[in-house]
Amino acid sequence: MPEHLGERIRAARTERGVSLRSVAQAVGVSASLISQVEIGKTQPSVATLYALASHLGVSLDDLLGIPSTRPPAAPMFGHAGPPLPDVQRAAENPVIEMENGVRWERLAAGAGGPADALLVTYEPGASSSVEGKLMRHAGIEYAYLLEGELTLHLDFETHVLRAGDSLQFDSVRPHLYSNRSDAVARGVWFVVGRRQQNRALPDAPDGGGEVLDSVGPASAVDVLRAMDDLG
């Protein structure tokens, strides 16, 4: 199994028989950036990672190197197969470190369950897109900020969230997160219903996930299959 995120992205790309140039064009970045990500010299931003996962049709667990052990068509509020573990220790959380100080830790969520569950950390100055791209994806997004301060750009509105604040919105609305403070921002995120909606969406002609049109002057990317079949 590939050792790091870039190797897994490269494995997914080569398995699908697509070139660096075509992937870069599809997700709106340079071929050199994709190359640097694949060889582990740089990390993608949240927006770029979402776009890559969507275009290549891979899940969060694929990118984390976690083997899939359950069927993808489990009921929305249930699962098939062996009983799920009750406890996932902090040291066992699979982690993705992204560009510009964003960190995702996958929490215990259960295969085929209704939610993608993440512990998300934004270092001072970090953003879900260093290019200022807005993202949108299927599902309803819920979050609770544990510490620090995080700015949410949602449609044409800006909201400053502080420890104890929570949010929820339909994730098809264009949105962007950024930490404009000098302290770490950390919170728990759940995206509910995204996987079930994504299964009903058609694949792009090359077999990857569908990417939404641009929003404003910068391209918006649709997560679609970024974390499909979590667990």
Contacts in CASP RR format, 6 or more apart in sequence:
PFRMAT RR
TARGET T0000
AUTHOR 0000-0000-0000
METHOD contacts of the structure
MODEL  1
MPEHLGERIRAARTERGVSLRSVAQAVGVSASLISQVEIGKTQPSVATLY
ALASHLGVSLDDLLGIPSTRPPAAPMFGHAGPPLPDVQRAAENPVIEMEN
GVRWERLAAGAGGPADALLVTYEPGASSSVEGKLMRHAGIEYAYLLEGEL
TLHLDFETHVLRAGDSLQFDSVRPHLYSNRSDAVARGVWFVVGRRQQNRA
LPDAPDGGGEVLDSVGPASAVDVLRAMDDLG
1 65 0 8 1.000
2 8 0 8 1.000
2 10 0 8 1.000
2 11 0 8 1.000
2 65 0 8 1.000
4 40 0 8 1.000
5 37 0 8 1.000
5 40 0 8 1.000
5 43 0 8 1.000
5 44 0 8 1.000
5 63 0 8 1.000
5 96 0 8 1.000
6 37 0 8 1.000
6 38 0 8 1.000
6 39 0 8 1.000
6 40 0 8 1.000
7 38 0 8 1.000
7 40 0 8 1.000
8 58 0 8 1.000
8 62 0 8 1.000
8 63 0 8 1.000
8 65 0 8 1.000
9 34 0 8 1.000
9 37 0 8 1.000
9 38 0 8 1.000
9 52 0 8 1.000
9 56 0 8 1.000
9 58 0 8 1.000
9 63 0 8 1.000
10 38 0 8 1.000
12 56 0 8 1.000
12 57 0 8 1.000
12 58 0 8 1.000
12 62 0 8 1.000
13 20 0 8 1.000
13 23 0 8 1.000
13 38 0 8 1.000
13 56 0 8 1.000
16 56 0 8 1.000
16 206 0 8 1.000
16 207 0 8 1.000
16 208 0 8 1.000
18 56 0 8 1.000
18 206 0 8 1.000
20 31 0 8 1.000
20 34 0 8 1.000
20 35 0 8 1.000
20 38 0 8 1.000
21 31 0 8 1.000
23 31 0 8 1.000
23 34 0 8 1.000
23 52 0 8 1.000
23 55 0 8 1.000
23 56 0 8 1.000
24 30 0 8 1.000
24 31 0 8 1.000
24 33 0 8 1.000
24 34 0 8 1.000
26 51 0 8 1.000
26 55 0 8 1.000
26 211 0 8 1.000
27 34 0 8 1.000
27 48 0 8 1.000
27 51 0 8 1.000
27 52 0 8 1.000
27 55 0 8 1.000
27 211 0 8 1.000
27 221 0 8 1.000
28 51 0 8 1.000
28 219 0 8 1.000
29 48 0 8 1.000
29 51 0 8 1.000
33 42 0 8 1.000
33 44 0 8 1.000
33 48 0 8 1.000
34 52 0 8 1.000
36 42 0 8 1.000
37 43 0 8 1.000
37 44 0 8 1.000
37 48 0 8 1.000
37 52 0 8 1.000
42 99 0 8 1.000
43 97 0 8 1.000
43 98 0 8 1.000
43 99 0 8 1.000
44 52 0 8 1.000
44 98 0 8 1.000
44 99 0 8 1.000
45 98 0 8 1.000
45 99 0 8 1.000
45 100 0 8 1.000
45 102 0 8 1.000
45 127 0 8 1.000
45 128 0 8 1.000
45 129 0 8 1.000
45 130 0 8 1.000
45 131 0 8 1.000
46 98 0 8 1.000
46 102 0 8 1.000
46 128 0 8 1.000
46 129 0 8 1.000
46 135 0 8 1.000
46 177 0 8 1.000
47 128 0 8 1.000
47 129 0 8 1.000
47 131 0 8 1.000
47 132 0 8 1.000
47 133 0 8 1.000
47 135 0 8 1.000
47 221 0 8 1.000
48 99 0 8 1.000
48 129 0 8 1.000
48 221 0 8 1.000
49 63 0 8 1.000
49 96 0 8 1.000
49 98 0 8 1.000
49 226 0 8 1.000
50 135 0 8 1.000
50 137 0 8 1.000
50 221 0 8 1.000
50 222 0 8 1.000
50 223 0 8 1.000
50 226 0 8 1.000
51 211 0 8 1.000
51 221 0 8 1.000
53 59 0 8 1.000
53 60 0 8 1.000
53 62 0 8 1.000
53 63 0 8 1.000
53 223 0 8 1.000
53 225 0 8 1.000
53 226 0 8 1.000
53 227 0 8 1.000
54 208 0 8 1.000
54 209 0 8 1.000
54 210 0 8 1.000
54 211 0 8 1.000
54 221 0 8 1.000
54 222 0 8 1.000
54 223 0 8 1.000
54 224 0 8 1.000
54 225 0 8 1.000
54 226 0 8 1.000
55 204 0 8 1.000
55 208 0 8 1.000
55 209 0 8 1.000
55 211 0 8 1.000
56 208 0 8 1.000
56 209 0 8 1.000
57 207 0 8 1.000
57 208 0 8 1.000
57 209 0 8 1.000
57 225 0 8 1.000
57 228 0 8 1.000
58 225 0 8 1.000
59 68 0 8 1.000
59 225 0 8 1.000
59 226 0 8 1.000
59 227 0 8 1.000
59 228 0 8 1.000
59 229 0 8 1.000
59 230 0 8 1.000
60 96 0 8 1.000
60 104 0 8 1.000
60 106 0 8 1.000
60 116 0 8 1.000
60 226 0 8 1.000
60 227 0 8 1.000
60 228 0 8 1.000
60 230 0 8 1.000
61 67 0 8 1.000
61 68 0 8 1.000
61 94 0 8 1.000
61 106 0 8 1.000
61 227 0 8 1.000
61 229 0 8 1.000
61 230 0 8 1.000
61 231 0 8 1.000
62 68 0 8 1.000
63 96 0 8 1.000
64 94 0 8 1.000
64 95 0 8 1.000
64 96 0 8 1.000
64 106 0 8 1.000
65 94 0 8 1.000
66 94 0 8 1.000
66 106 0 8 1.000
66 231 0 8 1.000
68 111 0 8 1.000
68 229 0 8 1.000
68 231 0 8 1.000
69 111 0 8 1.000
69 231 0 8 1.000
70 79 0 8 1.000
70 80 0 8 1.000
70 81 0 8 1.000
70 111 0 8 1.000
70 112 0 8 1.000
70 229 0 8 1.000
70 231 0 8 1.000
71 80 0 8 1.000
72 112 0 8 1.000
72 199 0 8 1.000
72 228 0 8 1.000
72 229 0 8 1.000
73 199 0 8 1.000
74 80 0 8 1.000
74 111 0 8 1.000
74 112 0 8 1.000
74 113 0 8 1.000
75 112 0 8 1.000
76 113 0 8 1.000
76 114 0 8 1.000
76 193 0 8 1.000
76 196 0 8 1.000
77 113 0 8 1.000
77 114 0 8 1.000
78 112 0 8 1.000
78 113 0 8 1.000
79 110 0 8 1.000
79 111 0 8 1.000
79 112 0 8 1.000
79 113 0 8 1.000
84 108 0 8 1.000
84 110 0 8 1.000
84 111 0 8 1.000
85 108 0 8 1.000
87 108 0 8 1.000
88 107 0 8 1.000
88 108 0 8 1.000
93 105 0 8 1.000
93 106 0 8 1.000
93 107 0 8 1.000
93 119 0 8 1.000
94 105 0 8 1.000
94 106 0 8 1.000
95 103 0 8 1.000
95 104 0 8 1.000
95 105 0 8 1.000
95 106 0 8 1.000
96 103 0 8 1.000
96 104 0 8 1.000
97 103 0 8 1.000
98 104 0 8 1.000
99 130 0 8 1.000
100 123 0 8 1.000
100 125 0 8 1.000
100 126 0 8 1.000
100 127 0 8 1.000
100 130 0 8 1.000
101 121 0 8 1.000
101 122 0 8 1.000
101 123 0 8 1.000
101 125 0 8 1.000
101 126 0 8 1.000
102 120 0 8 1.000
102 121 0 8 1.000
102 122 0 8 1.000
102 123 0 8 1.000
102 126 0 8 1.000
102 127 0 8 1.000
102 128 0 8 1.000
103 120 0 8 1.000
103 121 0 8 1.000
103 123 0 8 1.000
104 118 0 8 1.000
104 119 0 8 1.000
104 120 0 8 1.000
105 118 0 8 1.000
105 119 0 8 1.000
105 120 0 8 1.000
105 121 0 8 1.000
106 117 0 8 1.000
106 118 0 8 1.000
106 230 0 8 1.000
106 231 0 8 1.000
107 117 0 8 1.000
107 118 0 8 1.000
107 119 0 8 1.000
107 188 0 8 1.000
108 117 0 8 1.000
109 115 0 8 1.000
109 116 0 8 1.000
109 117 0 8 1.000
109 230 0 8 1.000
109 231 0 8 1.000
110 230 0 8 1.000
110 231 0 8 1.000
111 229 0 8 1.000
111 230 0 8 1.000
111 231 0 8 1.000
112 195 0 8 1.000
112 229 0 8 1.000
112 230 0 8 1.000
112 231 0 8 1.000
113 195 0 8 1.000
113 230 0 8 1.000
114 192 0 8 1.000
114 193 0 8 1.000
114 196 0 8 1.000
115 190 0 8 1.000
115 191 0 8 1.000
115 192 0 8 1.000
115 193 0 8 1.000
116 189 0 8 1.000
116 190 0 8 1.000
116 191 0 8 1.000
116 194 0 8 1.000
116 195 0 8 1.000
116 227 0 8 1.000
116 230 0 8 1.000
117 188 0 8 1.000
117 189 0 8 1.000
117 190 0 8 1.000
117 230 0 8 1.000
118 188 0 8 1.000
118 189 0 8 1.000
118 190 0 8 1.000
119 186 0 8 1.000
119 187 0 8 1.000
119 188 0 8 1.000
119 189 0 8 1.000
120 143 0 8 1.000
120 186 0 8 1.000
120 187 0 8 1.000
120 188 0 8 1.000
120 189 0 8 1.000
121 184 0 8 1.000
121 185 0 8 1.000
121 186 0 8 1.000
121 187 0 8 1.000
122 150 0 8 1.000
122 177 0 8 1.000
122 178 0 8 1.000
122 179 0 8 1.000
122 184 0 8 1.000
122 185 0 8 1.000
122 186 0 8 1.000
123 179 0 8 1.000
123 184 0 8 1.000
124 179 0 8 1.000
124 181 0 8 1.000
124 182 0 8 1.000
124 183 0 8 1.000
124 184 0 8 1.000
125 178 0 8 1.000
125 179 0 8 1.000
125 180 0 8 1.000
125 181 0 8 1.000
126 178 0 8 1.000
126 179 0 8 1.000
127 176 0 8 1.000
127 177 0 8 1.000
127 178 0 8 1.000
127 179 0 8 1.000
128 135 0 8 1.000
128 176 0 8 1.000
128 177 0 8 1.000
128 178 0 8 1.000
129 135 0 8 1.000
129 176 0 8 1.000
129 218 0 8 1.000
131 218 0 8 1.000
132 176 0 8 1.000
132 218 0 8 1.000
133 176 0 8 1.000
133 218 0 8 1.000
133 219 0 8 1.000
133 220 0 8 1.000
133 221 0 8 1.000
134 153 0 8 1.000
134 174 0 8 1.000
134 175 0 8 1.000
134 176 0 8 1.000
134 215 0 8 1.000
134 216 0 8 1.000
134 218 0 8 1.000
134 220 0 8 1.000
135 174 0 8 1.000
135 175 0 8 1.000
135 176 0 8 1.000
135 220 0 8 1.000
135 221 0 8 1.000
135 222 0 8 1.000
135 223 0 8 1.000
136 171 0 8 1.000
136 172 0 8 1.000
136 173 0 8 1.000
136 174 0 8 1.000
136 175 0 8 1.000
136 212 0 8 1.000
136 215 0 8 1.000
136 220 0 8 1.000
136 222 0 8 1.000
136 223 0 8 1.000
137 171 0 8 1.000
137 172 0 8 1.000
137 191 0 8 1.000
137 194 0 8 1.000
137 222 0 8 1.000
137 223 0 8 1.000
137 224 0 8 1.000
137 226 0 8 1.000
138 171 0 8 1.000
138 172 0 8 1.000
138 193 0 8 1.000
138 194 0 8 1.000
138 197 0 8 1.000
138 198 0 8 1.000
138 201 0 8 1.000
138 222 0 8 1.000
138 223 0 8 1.000
138 224 0 8 1.000
139 170 0 8 1.000
139 171 0 8 1.000
139 172 0 8 1.000
139 191 0 8 1.000
139 192 0 8 1.000
139 193 0 8 1.000
139 194 0 8 1.000
139 197 0 8 1.000
140 168 0 8 1.000
140 169 0 8 1.000
140 170 0 8 1.000
140 171 0 8 1.000
140 191 0 8 1.000
140 192 0 8 1.000
140 193 0 8 1.000
141 167 0 8 1.000
141 168 0 8 1.000
141 169 0 8 1.000
141 170 0 8 1.000
141 171 0 8 1.000
141 175 0 8 1.000
141 189 0 8 1.000
141 190 0 8 1.000
141 191 0 8 1.000
142 166 0 8 1.000
142 167 0 8 1.000
142 168 0 8 1.000
142 189 0 8 1.000
142 190 0 8 1.000
142 191 0 8 1.000
142 192 0 8 1.000
143 166 0 8 1.000
143 167 0 8 1.000
143 168 0 8 1.000
143 187 0 8 1.000
143 188 0 8 1.000
143 189 0 8 1.000
143 190 0 8 1.000
144 164 0 8 1.000
144 165 0 8 1.000
144 166 0 8 1.000
144 187 0 8 1.000
144 188 0 8 1.000
145 161 0 8 1.000
145 162 0 8 1.000
145 163 0 8 1.000
145 164 0 8 1.000
145 165 0 8 1.000
145 166 0 8 1.000
145 185 0 8 1.000
145 186 0 8 1.000
145 187 0 8 1.000
146 163 0 8 1.000
146 164 0 8 1.000
146 186 0 8 1.000
146 187 0 8 1.000
146 188 0 8 1.000
147 163 0 8 1.000
147 183 0 8 1.000
147 184 0 8 1.000
147 185 0 8 1.000
147 186 0 8 1.000
147 187 0 8 1.000
148 162 0 8 1.000
148 163 0 8 1.000
148 179 0 8 1.000
148 181 0 8 1.000
148 183 0 8 1.000
148 184 0 8 1.000
148 185 0 8 1.000
148 186 0 8 1.000
149 160 0 8 1.000
149 161 0 8 1.000
149 162 0 8 1.000
149 163 0 8 1.000
149 179 0 8 1.000
149 180 0 8 1.000
149 181 0 8 1.000
149 183 0 8 1.000
149 185 0 8 1.000
150 160 0 8 1.000
150 161 0 8 1.000
150 177 0 8 1.000
150 178 0 8 1.000
150 179 0 8 1.000
150 185 0 8 1.000
151 158 0 8 1.000
151 159 0 8 1.000
151 160 0 8 1.000
151 161 0 8 1.000
151 177 0 8 1.000
151 178 0 8 1.000
151 179 0 8 1.000
151 180 0 8 1.000
152 158 0 8 1.000
152 159 0 8 1.000
152 160 0 8 1.000
152 161 0 8 1.000
152 167 0 8 1.000
152 175 0 8 1.000
152 176 0 8 1.000
152 177 0 8 1.000
153 175 0 8 1.000
153 176 0 8 1.000
153 177 0 8 1.000
153 178 0 8 1.000
154 169 0 8 1.000
154 173 0 8 1.000
154 174 0 8 1.000
154 175 0 8 1.000
155 173 0 8 1.000
155 174 0 8 1.000
155 175 0 8 1.000
159 167 0 8 1.000
161 167 0 8 1.000
169 175 0 8 1.000
171 191 0 8 1.000
171 194 0 8 1.000
171 223 0 8 1.000
174 215 0 8 1.000
174 220 0 8 1.000
179 185 0 8 1.000
191 227 0 8 1.000
194 223 0 8 1.000
194 227 0 8 1.000
195 227 0 8 1.000
195 228 0 8 1.000
195 229 0 8 1.000
195 230 0 8 1.000
198 224 0 8 1.000
198 225 0 8 1.000
198 228 0 8 1.000
199 228 0 8 1.000
201 209 0 8 1.000
201 210 0 8 1.000
201 224 0 8 1.000
202 210 0 8 1.000
203 209 0 8 1.000
203 210 0 8 1.000
204 210 0 8 1.000
204 211 0 8 1.000
208 225 0 8 1.000
209 224 0 8 1.000
209 225 0 8 1.000
210 222 0 8 1.000
210 224 0 8 1.000
211 221 0 8 1.000
211 222 0 8 1.000
211 224 0 8 1.000
212 220 0 8 1.000
212 221 0 8 1.000
212 222 0 8 1.000
213 220 0 8 1.000
214 220 0 8 1.000
END
